């Protein structure tokens, strides 16, 4: 059964894949390959989404955990601040047009991010799933999602769905179908269809109610 936390895991997988693409492009650019600027420069939008995600966790997920596992979230807040610093280093390196420093900064950002996400998936969100009632999980995830500015939601859908596999797409779509009012989901469904292209038929096969 799809659970609210599955949407968070899907976003984590998108973060991993996109940061891998950005890091790879920065490394290849440092070796002299050309035409990779658009991929590298995506780190700015990537970080916007990462900041919304982190703010949502600190606003809703971490306080909920504090009630069932005191002090667990404290270390993850420190991780978030470390990611803020990693972005600053990457932004400064890229703004200086220093290809080598940019490659080093993307590698450091990716390393820190991957460890952070892996810890969350295997530790923090395991506690969240096992100790918090399902209804409260849904409320926390809904509050978390509210940190995304409504006018930027189409950008998030267009970023997320091409980066994740069909299982994650199905989970996210099912969750949105449940939590969003029907008119709102109708608009989101169009965004999803546009973002997945020819894979839409597979998503409809998995979710006949689409």
Secondary structure, 3 states (H helix, E strand, C coil): CCCCHHHHHHHHHHHHHHHHHHHHHHHHHHCCCCCCHHHHHCHHHHHHHHHHHHHHHHHHHHHHHHCCCCCCCHHHHHHHHHHHHHHHHHHHHHHCCCHHHHHHHHHHHHHHHHHHHHHHHHHHHHHHHHHCCHHHHHHHHHHHHCCCCHHHHHHHHHHHHHHCCHHHHHHHHHHHHHHCCHHHHHHHHHHHHHHHHHHHHHHHHHCCCC
